[in-house]
């Protein structure tokens, strides 16, 4: 029996935003354990050994506080925090632009410095975030392609899709297909080491991209490499690696790709930069500042001591120690190498977005922000003060997973974020928006609360910790509006009441996947298209779900059965999946959407049914409609199968046709099936 927290411990926890219970369903409440609550408080620096004494101290602190460390003001609305100040309190505001003000209204957007002085002698300094009230709506309705970049190989790729392929895809999709955007997986820097975790959702750093995505030949200095024989040998090895994936059914091997590219990049670095390029690199170093230096230092130290900084010599575990400063000086050549790789990668990311816009895309590249970072990686080392030690992000038990989930990602501390004016969050967003037309935020509910799991405890022994959602949203809206970018929140699954409404109020689009859109408050049947929300990206599937062909045929059930993932008898799973698909096909037929292609194909074929699914999406009011690129050629294999690790080749499959034959970008461009599906979405 789990012991719930007592009244003092509960009040203490709630004062720090720690939940003492949660509701997995509207009719059920589960209490958090006293152990989970106590350990979570400890991760926030609170000793709950004597809950009554700790609570009394906390209440005294809150009563004495004039202002919280960060306050929010939405442009055009009265500053709400002013109403909580004693009458006669004087304000002094220094804006980002260096101006001084004595009132909090009519301030320019930005993160300003606020000082308050109350008549009773209390003073307070705070960060004042001023943000536009909402993001603008997308520029008209558009459709686009969704793809895992590594899976999209061309005849120029070195064994996995790269940023040259992304630029080529956006140019072709914008000019030839009329697409408005291309959404890709997170391109964050991975934790090095063999084998590297192939998941793009457990990165070393979210702030900096991974140079494994570089198109080596597109680097300006590539043409001046002196060692032509060594370069020729590298290209031959790259060609063999590419052909093994495309023609021999070999899985994408990120480590092998990086080994080749790293060798080539060492050659590239031997070429001196011209004056203009050197000036551009100097600007990048200056703009990157401490964050870039930390990231490159971690990379250099990882070369010397291994990728898990927690096992480094004690002095090097602190990014601000004298030992680390000394090591940085000794490794300055390698620090510069990794700084230059970040510059080259961000340059090609920017070029891909420019190519997309030049091709007529109103949005361009939609990048993906992972929910967290790997505990061994660069961000966890450089930003230790902002992460909760001994904690991991996950999900509580629910109807789909009775054991809960532990994602192995350390959470940000909400108190430290607020004290800094959300500096690391702002820097992260500003960096990503430099080359993004839009940003998809994985598990956007994490802006409101996250499930913290104490290290060594099962996911059932966690609890929710709340973040200041208004501040998190204000920073998001501020940085996105500065960049002129859209934001899409991945809000699938269990979402607490009020979250979707708060996101919609600020102009953040949601995510709607066809198979999940049912009348859950009514008869549970498929939701008619006119009842879908407009402020969303509508799709038929995602990287974590079966491709549409697999769902229509029921093959996804057979796959899960073969891997031992079913929790019920196979016949029951088959029957439920068939009934689910049957209801959707019945609705598609009733709406007159299930018919053959222009050539009069049989409407019962899988291709015709996939087209009907996308006609349905077009009939919803969704502002953005996405096609999962593998769906265009009948690919049946999911890119990721949740619940598996080495039983299934997650994140390592190239796009393939219905027979499992790998298809290149050039093959896709020539595919009649792809063009027929695209015409569905281009139809008036």
C-alpha positions as CSV (number, residue, x, y, z in Angstrom):
1,X,0.0,0.0,0.0
2,X,1.4,3.4,-1.1
3,X,1.5,5.9,1.8
4,X,0.1,9.2,0.7
5,X,1.7,12.5,1.9
6,X,0.3,14.0,5.1
7,X,-1.4,17.4,5.2
8,X,1.8,19.5,5.9
9,X,3.8,17.6,3.3
10,X,1.0,18.1,0.8
11,X,0.8,21.8,1.4
12,X,4.5,22.1,1.2
13,X,4.6,20.2,-2.1
14,X,1.8,22.2,-3.6
15,X,3.6,25.5,-2.8
16,X,6.4,24.3,-5.1
17,X,4.0,23.2,-7.8
18,X,4.3,19.5,-7.0
19,X,1.1,17.5,-7.3
20,X,0.1,15.1,-4.6
21,X,-2.4,13.2,-6.9
22,X,-3.3,12.9,-10.5
23,X,-6.3,11.8,-12.5
24,X,-5.6,9.1,-15.2
25,X,-9.3,9.4,-16.1
26,X,-12.1,11.8,-15.2
27,X,-13.6,9.3,-12.8
28,X,-10.4,8.2,-11.0
29,X,-7.9,10.0,-8.7
30,X,-4.6,8.4,-7.7
31,X,-2.5,9.7,-4.8
32,X,1.2,10.3,-5.2
33,X,3.3,8.5,-2.6
34,X,5.0,10.4,0.3
35,X,8.3,9.0,-1.0
36,X,7.8,10.4,-4.5
37,X,6.8,13.8,-3.1
38,X,9.7,14.0,-0.6
39,X,12.3,13.0,-3.3
40,X,10.9,15.5,-5.7
41,X,11.1,18.3,-3.1
42,X,14.7,17.3,-2.5
43,X,15.4,17.6,-6.2
44,X,14.2,21.2,-5.8
45,X,16.6,21.8,-2.9
46,X,13.9,21.4,-0.2
47,X,14.5,19.3,2.9
48,X,11.1,17.8,3.9
49,X,12.4,15.9,6.8
50,X,10.3,18.1,9.1
51,X,7.4,19.1,6.8
52,X,5.8,21.4,9.3
53,X,9.0,23.5,9.8
54,X,9.7,23.5,6.0
55,X,6.1,24.6,5.3
56,X,6.3,27.4,7.9
57,X,9.6,28.7,6.3
58,X,8.1,28.5,2.8
59,X,5.0,30.5,3.9
60,X,7.2,33.2,5.5
61,X,9.2,33.4,2.3
62,X,6.1,33.8,0.1
63,X,4.6,36.4,2.4
64,X,7.8,38.5,2.3
65,X,8.2,38.2,-1.5
66,X,7.1,41.4,-3.3
67,X,7.4,39.8,-6.8
68,X,8.2,36.4,-8.2
69,X,11.5,36.2,-10.1
70,X,9.8,36.4,-13.5
71,X,6.5,38.1,-14.4
72,X,4.6,38.2,-17.7
73,X,2.8,41.0,-19.5
74,X,0.9,40.5,-22.8
75,X,1.0,43.4,-25.2
76,X,-2.3,45.3,-25.3
77,X,-3.4,44.0,-21.9
78,X,-3.0,45.6,-18.4
79,X,0.0,44.1,-16.6
80,X,-1.7,41.7,-14.2
81,X,1.2,41.6,-11.7
82,X,0.7,45.3,-10.8
83,X,-2.6,44.5,-9.1
84,X,-0.8,42.3,-6.6
85,X,1.6,45.0,-5.5
86,X,1.0,47.3,-2.5
87,X,-0.5,50.6,-3.3
88,X,2.2,53.2,-3.9
89,X,4.8,50.7,-5.1
90,X,7.3,52.4,-7.5
91,X,8.5,50.6,-10.6
92,X,11.7,51.1,-12.6
93,X,12.0,49.2,-15.8
94,X,15.0,48.9,-18.1
95,X,14.0,47.5,-21.4
96,X,16.0,45.2,-23.7
97,X,16.7,48.3,-25.8
98,X,18.2,50.1,-22.9
99,X,15.4,52.5,-22.3
100,X,14.0,53.3,-18.8
101,X,10.3,53.3,-17.9
102,X,8.3,53.9,-14.7
103,X,5.2,52.0,-15.8
104,X,4.7,48.5,-17.1
105,X,2.2,49.3,-19.8
106,X,3.0,50.0,-23.5
107,X,6.3,48.3,-23.3
108,X,8.0,46.8,-26.4
109,X,8.1,43.0,-26.7
110,X,11.2,41.5,-25.0
111,X,12.6,40.4,-21.7
112,X,13.2,43.5,-19.5
113,X,14.5,44.1,-16.1
114,X,12.0,45.3,-13.5
115,X,12.7,46.8,-10.0
116,X,9.9,47.4,-7.6
117,X,10.1,49.4,-4.3
118,X,7.1,49.1,-1.9
119,X,6.2,51.8,0.7
120,X,6.9,49.3,3.5
121,X,10.6,49.1,2.4
122,X,10.5,45.9,0.5
123,X,12.2,45.8,-2.8
124,X,12.4,43.2,-5.6
125,X,14.1,42.6,-8.9
126,X,12.4,40.5,-11.5
127,X,12.5,39.6,-15.2
128,X,9.6,41.1,-17.1
129,X,8.6,39.1,-20.2
130,X,6.5,41.2,-22.6
131,X,5.0,39.1,-25.5
132,X,2.5,39.7,-28.3
133,X,-0.9,38.3,-27.2
134,X,-0.8,35.5,-29.8
135,X,1.0,34.2,-32.8
136,X,-0.5,35.0,-36.3
137,X,-2.5,32.3,-38.1
138,X,-0.7,30.4,-40.9
139,X,-0.6,32.3,-44.2
140,X,-3.6,30.5,-45.8
141,X,-4.2,26.8,-45.8
142,X,-1.3,24.6,-46.9
143,X,-0.4,21.0,-47.2
144,X,3.1,19.5,-46.7
145,X,5.3,16.4,-46.3
146,X,6.3,14.8,-43.1
147,X,9.6,12.8,-43.2
148,X,12.4,11.4,-41.0
149,X,15.4,13.0,-42.7
150,X,17.8,10.1,-42.1
151,X,15.3,7.8,-44.0
152,X,15.4,10.0,-47.2
153,X,18.4,9.0,-49.2
154,X,19.3,10.3,-52.6
155,X,22.0,9.1,-55.0
156,X,24.3,11.7,-53.3
157,X,23.7,10.7,-49.7
158,X,26.5,9.1,-47.6
159,X,24.4,6.3,-46.2
160,X,21.6,8.4,-44.7
161,X,19.5,11.5,-45.6
162,X,21.3,14.8,-45.1
163,X,20.7,18.5,-45.4
164,X,21.5,18.5,-49.1
165,X,18.6,16.1,-49.5
166,X,16.4,18.3,-47.3
167,X,17.1,21.3,-49.6
168,X,16.5,19.2,-52.7
169,X,13.2,17.9,-51.2
170,X,12.0,21.4,-50.3
171,X,12.9,22.8,-53.7
172,X,11.1,20.0,-55.5
173,X,8.1,19.8,-53.2
174,X,7.6,23.6,-53.3
175,X,8.1,24.0,-57.1
176,X,6.7,20.8,-58.5
177,X,4.1,19.8,-55.9
178,X,2.9,23.1,-54.5
179,X,3.7,22.0,-51.0
180,X,3.7,24.6,-48.3
181,X,6.1,22.9,-45.8
182,X,8.3,19.9,-45.0
183,X,8.4,18.7,-41.4
184,X,11.4,16.7,-40.2
185,X,12.5,14.9,-37.1
186,X,14.7,16.6,-34.5
187,X,18.1,17.3,-35.9
188,X,19.6,17.9,-32.5
189,X,23.2,16.8,-31.7
190,X,23.4,13.2,-30.6
191,X,25.5,11.7,-27.8
192,X,28.6,10.2,-29.5
193,X,29.8,6.7,-29.0
194,X,29.3,3.3,-30.6
195,X,26.6,2.4,-30.9
196,X,25.0,5.8,-30.8
197,X,21.4,5.9,-29.6
198,X,19.6,6.3,-32.9
199,X,16.6,8.0,-31.4
200,X,16.4,11.7,-32.4
201,X,14.4,12.3,-29.2
202,X,17.2,11.7,-26.7
203,X,19.8,14.2,-27.9
204,X,23.0,15.4,-26.3
205,X,22.0,19.0,-27.1
206,X,18.8,20.6,-28.3
207,X,20.6,23.9,-28.7
208,X,23.0,22.7,-31.4
209,X,22.5,20.5,-34.5
210,X,24.2,17.3,-35.4
211,X,26.9,17.5,-38.0
212,X,26.2,14.0,-39.2
213,X,23.5,15.7,-41.3
214,X,26.0,17.8,-43.2
215,X,26.2,17.5,-47.0
216,X,30.0,17.4,-47.2
217,X,30.2,18.4,-50.8
218,X,28.2,21.6,-50.2
219,X,30.8,23.0,-47.8
220,X,32.6,25.8,-49.7
221,X,36.1,24.6,-48.6
222,X,35.4,21.0,-49.9
223,X,36.5,22.0,-53.4
224,X,40.0,23.0,-52.1
225,X,40.8,19.8,-50.2
226,X,44.4,19.0,-51.1
227,X,44.5,15.2,-50.4
228,X,42.4,14.1,-53.4
229,X,43.3,10.4,-53.0
230,X,42.1,10.2,-49.5
231,X,38.9,12.1,-50.4
232,X,38.3,9.8,-53.3
233,X,38.6,6.8,-51.0
234,X,36.2,8.3,-48.6
235,X,33.6,8.9,-51.4
236,X,34.0,5.3,-52.6
237,X,33.3,4.0,-49.0
238,X,30.4,6.4,-48.8
239,X,29.0,5.0,-52.1
240,X,29.3,1.5,-50.8
241,X,27.5,2.4,-47.6
242,X,24.7,4.1,-49.6
243,X,24.3,1.2,-51.9
244,X,24.2,-1.3,-49.0
245,X,21.1,0.5,-47.7
246,X,19.4,1.1,-51.0
247,X,20.1,-2.2,-52.7
248,X,21.0,-4.8,-50.1
249,X,18.5,-4.1,-47.3
250,X,21.2,-3.1,-44.8
251,X,19.9,-0.8,-42.0
252,X,21.0,2.8,-41.8
253,X,24.2,2.9,-39.8
254,X,24.5,6.4,-38.3
255,X,27.9,5.5,-36.7
256,X,29.4,4.4,-40.0
257,X,28.1,7.5,-41.7
258,X,29.6,9.7,-39.0
259,X,33.0,7.9,-39.2
260,X,33.2,8.8,-42.9
261,X,32.0,12.4,-42.5
262,X,34.2,13.1,-39.6
263,X,37.2,12.0,-41.6
264,X,36.2,14.2,-44.4
265,X,35.5,17.1,-42.1
266,X,39.0,16.9,-40.7
267,X,40.2,17.3,-44.3
268,X,37.8,20.2,-44.9
269,X,39.2,22.0,-41.8
270,X,42.7,21.9,-43.2
271,X,41.6,24.3,-45.9
272,X,42.0,28.0,-44.8
273,X,38.9,30.1,-44.6
274,X,38.8,33.1,-47.0
275,X,38.5,36.5,-45.5
276,X,34.7,36.7,-45.9
277,X,34.2,33.2,-44.5
278,X,36.5,33.8,-41.6
279,X,34.5,37.0,-40.7
280,X,31.3,35.1,-40.9
281,X,32.7,32.4,-38.6
282,X,34.0,35.0,-36.1
283,X,30.5,36.5,-36.0
284,X,29.0,33.0,-35.3
285,X,31.5,32.5,-32.5
286,X,30.6,35.9,-30.9
287,X,26.9,35.2,-31.2
288,X,27.2,31.7,-29.8
289,X,29.1,32.9,-26.8
290,X,29.2,30.8,-23.7
291,X,26.7,28.3,-24.9
292,X,28.7,27.5,-28.0
293,X,32.0,27.3,-26.1
294,X,30.4,24.9,-23.6
295,X,29.0,22.7,-26.3
296,X,32.3,22.5,-28.2
297,X,34.2,22.0,-24.9
298,X,32.0,19.1,-24.0
299,X,32.5,17.5,-27.5
300,X,36.3,17.9,-27.1
301,X,36.3,16.4,-23.5
302,X,34.0,13.5,-24.7
303,X,36.7,12.7,-27.3
304,X,39.2,12.4,-24.5
305,X,37.2,10.9,-21.6
306,X,34.1,9.3,-23.1
307,X,30.6,10.6,-23.7
308,X,29.2,10.2,-20.2
309,X,30.5,13.3,-18.3
310,X,29.4,11.8,-15.0
311,X,32.3,9.4,-15.3
312,X,34.9,12.1,-16.1
313,X,37.6,13.2,-13.6
314,X,35.8,15.1,-10.8
315,X,37.1,18.5,-11.8
316,X,35.9,18.2,-15.4
317,X,32.3,17.4,-14.3
318,X,31.9,21.1,-13.5
319,X,31.8,23.3,-16.6
320,X,33.0,26.3,-14.6
321,X,35.8,24.7,-12.7
322,X,39.5,25.7,-13.1
323,X,40.3,22.2,-14.3
324,X,37.7,22.5,-17.1
325,X,39.1,25.9,-18.1
326,X,42.6,24.4,-18.2
327,X,41.4,21.5,-20.2
328,X,39.7,23.8,-22.7
329,X,42.9,25.6,-23.3
330,X,44.8,22.4,-23.8
331,X,42.1,21.2,-26.2
332,X,41.5,24.5,-28.0
333,X,42.2,23.0,-31.4
334,X,39.4,20.4,-30.9
335,X,37.1,23.0,-29.3
336,X,37.5,25.1,-32.5
337,X,36.9,22.0,-34.7
338,X,33.5,21.3,-33.0
339,X,32.6,25.0,-33.0
340,X,33.2,25.0,-36.7
341,X,31.1,21.9,-37.2
342,X,28.2,23.7,-35.5
343,X,28.6,26.7,-37.8
344,X,28.7,24.6,-40.9
345,X,25.6,22.6,-39.9
346,X,23.6,25.7,-38.9
347,X,24.7,27.3,-42.2
348,X,23.2,24.4,-44.2
349,X,20.1,24.4,-42.1
350,X,19.6,28.1,-42.9
351,X,20.2,27.3,-46.6
352,X,17.5,24.6,-46.6
353,X,15.0,27.1,-45.2
354,X,16.0,29.7,-47.8
355,X,15.6,27.1,-50.5
356,X,12.1,26.2,-49.3
357,X,11.0,29.9,-49.3
358,X,12.5,30.5,-52.7
359,X,10.5,27.5,-53.9
360,X,7.3,29.2,-52.9
361,X,6.7,27.5,-49.6
362,X,4.8,29.9,-47.3
363,X,6.1,28.1,-44.2
364,X,9.2,26.1,-45.3
365,X,10.9,23.7,-43.0
366,X,9.1,22.6,-39.8
367,X,11.7,21.5,-37.2
368,X,11.0,19.3,-34.2
369,X,11.9,20.2,-30.6
370,X,12.5,17.1,-28.5
371,X,11.0,17.1,-25.0
372,X,14.4,16.8,-23.3
373,X,18.0,15.8,-23.4
374,X,20.2,12.8,-22.6
375,X,21.5,12.8,-19.1
376,X,25.0,12.0,-20.4
377,X,25.1,14.8,-23.0
378,X,26.4,18.3,-23.5
379,X,23.3,20.2,-22.3
380,X,23.0,18.2,-19.1
381,X,26.7,19.0,-18.4
382,X,26.7,22.6,-19.3
383,X,23.4,23.5,-17.7
384,X,23.5,21.4,-14.6
385,X,22.1,24.1,-12.5
386,X,18.9,24.1,-14.5
387,X,18.3,20.3,-14.4
388,X,16.7,18.4,-11.5
389,X,19.4,16.0,-10.2
390,X,18.2,12.4,-9.7
391,X,15.0,12.9,-11.7
392,X,13.8,11.7,-15.1
393,X,10.8,12.7,-17.2
394,X,8.2,10.1,-18.1
395,X,4.4,9.4,-18.0
396,X,2.2,8.0,-15.3
397,X,0.3,4.7,-15.7
398,X,-2.8,4.9,-17.9
399,X,-5.2,2.7,-19.7
400,X,-2.5,2.0,-22.4
401,X,0.5,1.4,-20.2
402,X,-0.2,0.1,-16.7
403,X,3.5,0.4,-15.7
404,X,3.9,4.0,-16.7
405,X,6.9,5.3,-18.7
406,X,10.4,6.6,-17.9
407,X,12.0,8.4,-20.8
408,X,15.4,8.8,-19.3
409,X,15.5,12.6,-19.7
410,X,16.3,14.9,-16.8
411,X,13.7,17.7,-16.4
412,X,14.4,21.4,-16.2
413,X,13.9,22.9,-12.7
414,X,11.0,25.4,-12.9
415,X,12.5,27.5,-10.0
416,X,15.8,27.9,-11.7
417,X,14.2,28.7,-15.0
418,X,12.2,31.5,-13.4
419,X,15.2,32.9,-11.5
420,X,17.1,33.2,-14.8
421,X,14.2,34.8,-16.7
422,X,14.0,31.5,-18.7
423,X,17.4,32.3,-20.3
424,X,18.3,28.7,-21.4
425,X,14.8,28.2,-22.9
426,X,14.9,31.6,-24.7
427,X,18.4,30.8,-26.1
428,X,17.2,27.4,-27.3
429,X,14.1,28.7,-29.1
430,X,16.0,31.7,-30.6
431,X,18.6,29.3,-32.0
432,X,16.0,26.9,-33.6
433,X,13.9,29.7,-35.0
434,X,17.0,31.0,-36.9
435,X,16.4,28.3,-39.5
436,X,12.8,27.2,-38.9
437,X,9.7,28.3,-40.7
438,X,7.8,26.5,-37.9
439,X,8.6,24.5,-34.8
440,X,6.8,21.4,-33.7
441,X,7.1,20.9,-29.9
442,X,7.1,17.3,-28.9
443,X,4.8,16.7,-25.9
444,X,3.7,20.3,-25.7
445,X,1.9,19.5,-22.4
446,X,5.4,19.7,-20.9
447,X,5.1,23.5,-21.0
448,X,2.5,23.1,-18.3
449,X,3.6,20.1,-16.2
450,X,5.9,17.0,-16.4
451,X,5.8,13.6,-14.7
452,X,9.0,13.4,-12.6
453,X,10.3,9.9,-11.8
454,X,12.9,9.7,-9.0
455,X,16.0,7.8,-10.0
456,X,15.9,4.1,-9.0
457,X,12.1,4.2,-8.7
458,X,9.6,2.7,-11.1
459,X,7.5,5.2,-13.2
460,X,4.5,4.5,-11.0
461,X,6.4,6.2,-8.1
462,X,6.5,9.6,-9.8
463,X,4.5,12.8,-9.6
464,X,3.6,15.8,-11.7
465,X,5.6,19.0,-11.3
466,X,4.0,22.2,-12.6
467,X,5.8,24.8,-14.7
468,X,4.8,28.5,-15.1
469,X,2.8,27.9,-18.3
470,X,2.1,31.6,-18.8
471,X,5.8,32.3,-18.7
472,X,6.7,29.3,-20.9
473,X,4.1,30.4,-23.5
474,X,5.1,34.0,-23.3
475,X,8.7,33.1,-24.2
476,X,7.6,30.8,-26.9
477,X,5.2,33.4,-28.5
478,X,7.9,36.1,-28.1
479,X,10.7,34.2,-29.9
480,X,8.4,32.7,-32.6
481,X,6.9,36.1,-33.4
482,X,10.4,37.7,-33.6
483,X,11.3,35.0,-36.2
484,X,7.9,35.2,-38.0
485,X,7.5,31.4,-37.4
486,X,4.6,29.2,-36.6
487,X,4.4,26.8,-33.6
488,X,2.7,23.4,-33.7
489,X,2.2,21.6,-30.4
490,X,2.1,17.8,-30.3
491,X,-0.9,17.4,-28.0
492,X,-1.8,13.8,-28.5
493,X,-2.8,11.4,-25.7
494,X,-4.0,12.4,-22.3
495,X,-4.2,16.2,-22.0
496,X,-5.3,17.9,-18.8
497,X,-8.3,20.3,-19.0
498,X,-7.5,23.8,-20.2
499,X,-4.2,23.0,-21.9
500,X,-5.5,23.0,-25.5
501,X,-7.6,26.1,-24.8
502,X,-4.5,28.0,-23.5
503,X,-2.5,27.0,-26.5
504,X,-5.2,28.0,-28.9
505,X,-5.6,31.4,-27.2
506,X,-1.9,32.1,-27.9
507,X,-2.0,30.9,-31.5
508,X,-0.2,27.6,-31.0
509,X,-1.6,24.9,-33.4
510,X,-2.4,21.5,-32.2
511,X,-1.9,18.0,-33.8
512,X,-4.8,15.9,-34.9
513,X,-4.3,12.3,-36.2
514,X,-7.2,10.8,-38.1
515,X,-7.4,7.5,-36.3
516,X,-7.7,9.2,-32.9
517,X,-10.4,11.7,-33.9
518,X,-13.6,10.2,-32.6
519,X,-16.6,11.4,-30.7
520,X,-15.2,10.4,-27.4
521,X,-17.9,12.3,-25.4
522,X,-20.7,10.8,-27.5
523,X,-21.0,7.5,-29.4
524,X,-17.2,7.0,-29.9
525,X,-17.6,6.8,-33.7
526,X,-15.3,8.6,-36.2
527,X,-15.6,12.4,-35.9
528,X,-17.2,14.0,-39.0
529,X,-14.7,16.3,-40.8
530,X,-16.6,19.5,-40.1
531,X,-16.3,18.8,-36.3
532,X,-12.5,18.9,-36.4
533,X,-10.7,21.9,-34.9
534,X,-9.2,24.3,-37.5
535,X,-6.1,25.3,-35.5
536,X,-4.2,22.2,-36.1
537,X,-1.9,20.1,-38.3
538,X,-4.0,17.2,-39.5
539,X,-2.3,14.0,-40.5
540,X,-3.1,10.3,-41.1
541,X,-0.2,9.0,-39.0
542,X,3.1,10.0,-37.3
543,X,6.6,8.5,-36.9
544,X,5.4,6.6,-33.8
545,X,2.3,5.1,-35.5
546,X,1.8,2.5,-38.2
547,X,1.9,3.8,-41.8
548,X,-1.5,4.1,-43.3
549,X,-1.1,1.1,-45.6
550,X,-0.2,-1.1,-42.6
551,X,-3.2,0.1,-40.6
552,X,-5.6,-0.4,-43.5
553,X,-4.5,-4.0,-43.9
554,X,-4.1,-4.8,-40.3
555,X,-0.4,-5.7,-40.7
556,X,0.5,-3.5,-37.8
557,X,-1.2,-6.0,-35.5
558,X,0.7,-8.9,-37.0
559,X,4.0,-7.0,-36.5
560,X,3.3,-6.3,-32.8
561,X,2.2,-9.9,-32.3
562,X,5.5,-11.2,-33.9
563,X,7.4,-9.1,-31.4
564,X,5.4,-10.2,-28.4
565,X,3.9,-6.8,-27.7
566,X,0.2,-7.7,-27.6
567,X,-1.4,-7.8,-24.2
568,X,-4.5,-9.6,-25.5
569,X,-5.1,-12.6,-27.8
570,X,-4.2,-12.0,-31.4
571,X,-7.8,-12.7,-32.6
572,X,-9.1,-10.0,-30.3
573,X,-6.5,-7.5,-31.5
574,X,-7.2,-8.3,-35.1
575,X,-11.0,-8.0,-34.7
576,X,-10.7,-4.6,-32.9
577,X,-8.3,-3.2,-35.5
578,X,-10.5,-4.4,-38.4
579,X,-13.6,-2.9,-36.7
580,X,-11.8,0.4,-36.2
581,X,-10.6,0.5,-39.8
582,X,-14.0,-0.6,-41.1
583,X,-15.8,2.3,-39.3
584,X,-13.5,4.8,-41.0
585,X,-13.8,3.2,-44.5
586,X,-17.6,3.2,-44.0
587,X,-17.5,7.0,-43.2
588,X,-15.2,7.7,-46.2
589,X,-17.6,5.8,-48.5
590,X,-20.7,7.6,-47.1
591,X,-19.0,10.9,-47.7
592,X,-18.3,10.0,-51.3
593,X,-14.5,10.1,-50.7
594,X,-13.8,6.5,-51.4
595,X,-13.3,6.2,-55.2
596,X,-10.7,5.4,-57.7
597,X,-8.0,7.6,-59.1
598,X,-8.3,9.6,-62.2
599,X,-7.6,6.4,-64.2
600,X,-10.7,4.7,-62.7
601,X,-8.8,2.4,-60.3
602,X,-10.8,0.0,-58.1
603,X,-11.9,2.0,-55.0
604,X,-11.3,-1.1,-52.8
605,X,-7.5,-1.0,-53.4
606,X,-5.2,0.1,-50.7
607,X,-4.0,3.0,-52.9
608,X,-7.5,4.3,-53.4
609,X,-8.2,4.0,-49.6
610,X,-5.1,6.0,-48.8
611,X,-6.2,8.7,-51.2
612,X,-9.7,8.7,-49.5
613,X,-8.1,9.2,-46.1
614,X,-6.4,12.3,-47.4
615,X,-9.5,13.6,-49.2
616,X,-11.1,13.3,-45.7
617,X,-8.3,15.4,-44.2
618,X,-8.8,18.0,-46.9
619,X,-12.5,18.2,-45.9
620,X,-11.6,19.2,-42.3
621,X,-11.1,22.9,-41.5
622,X,-7.4,22.1,-40.4
623,X,-5.1,24.9,-41.4
624,X,-2.3,22.6,-42.2
625,X,-2.5,19.1,-43.7
626,X,0.5,16.7,-43.6
627,X,1.3,13.7,-45.7
628,X,3.6,11.1,-44.1
629,X,6.1,10.8,-47.0
630,X,6.3,6.9,-46.8
631,X,2.5,6.8,-47.2
632,X,2.9,8.2,-50.7
633,X,4.5,5.0,-51.9
634,X,2.7,2.5,-49.7
635,X,5.5,1.9,-47.2
636,X,4.3,-0.5,-44.5
637,X,7.0,-0.3,-41.9
638,X,6.8,2.1,-39.0
639,X,10.0,4.2,-38.4
640,X,9.6,3.7,-34.6
641,X,7.7,1.0,-32.7
642,X,7.2,2.2,-29.1
643,X,7.8,-0.5,-26.6
644,X,10.8,-2.0,-28.5
645,X,14.5,-1.4,-28.3
646,X,16.6,-3.9,-30.2
647,X,13.7,-6.1,-31.2
648,X,12.8,-3.7,-34.1
649,X,15.1,-1.4,-36.2
650,X,13.7,1.8,-34.8
651,X,15.1,5.0,-36.5
652,X,17.2,3.0,-39.0
653,X,14.9,2.3,-42.0
654,X,15.0,4.0,-45.4
655,X,11.7,4.9,-47.1
656,X,10.5,1.9,-49.0
657,X,7.7,0.9,-51.3
658,X,5.0,-1.6,-50.4
659,X,7.3,-4.5,-51.1
660,X,10.0,-3.2,-48.7
661,X,12.3,-2.0,-51.5
662,X,14.2,1.2,-50.5
663,X,13.3,4.2,-52.6
664,X,15.6,7.2,-53.2
665,X,14.5,10.9,-53.4
666,X,14.9,10.5,-57.1
667,X,12.5,7.5,-57.1
668,X,10.0,9.4,-55.1
669,X,10.1,12.3,-57.5
670,X,9.3,9.9,-60.4
671,X,6.6,7.9,-58.5
672,X,3.2,8.0,-60.2
673,X,1.6,6.8,-57.0
674,X,3.1,9.8,-55.1
675,X,1.9,12.3,-57.7
676,X,-1.6,10.8,-57.7
677,X,-1.9,11.2,-53.9
678,X,-0.5,14.7,-54.1
679,X,-3.1,15.6,-56.6
680,X,-5.8,14.7,-54.1
681,X,-4.5,17.5,-51.8
682,X,-4.0,20.0,-54.7
683,X,-7.5,19.5,-56.0
684,X,-9.7,22.6,-55.5
